[in-house]
């Protein structure tokens, strides 16, 4: 019998997730891009998220101390009202949808999340927040796919919604073949959210 070893590290980030109906609205708008660019590596709709803090590869033991700090933060904050709109690309390879709504509040929330993580003793690259939702990556040598898909998504304007939960997420990036998959390690409701 083969013994399974548990990973000593986990790749972690803290995020907001749009509700299913907002994701479905964006997915419908992406229909032409799916057809025109089937070779792009499309993220799974259920994994779509807006990253507030990317912590990277952490020792497994660094994750439990984050839970109470993030739970307290979520319990003290009201939901942020956001929408998905437009599209763009990073480096002509990464297709994304933009984020609208209470962006000042989103930046405050991201700052509070990052401060809570640092207070837990977790070091990470604290890059400026660029609110977006990553949709797909073009394969090397096919950079025009992301550029064309972004142009097609530019007029998209989704409905407004309330981000009801703060998510602590783990990913399987670099852990074998196949698409990237994300899993909630835990999530917490914002004050007053249903």
Helices and strands as residue ranges (DSSP letters): E 9-16, H 20-29, H 31-36, E 41-42, G 45-47, E 50-59, G 60-62, H 64-76, E 80-90, E 94-101, H 103-119, E 132-137, H 144-153, E 161-163, E 165-171, E 182-189
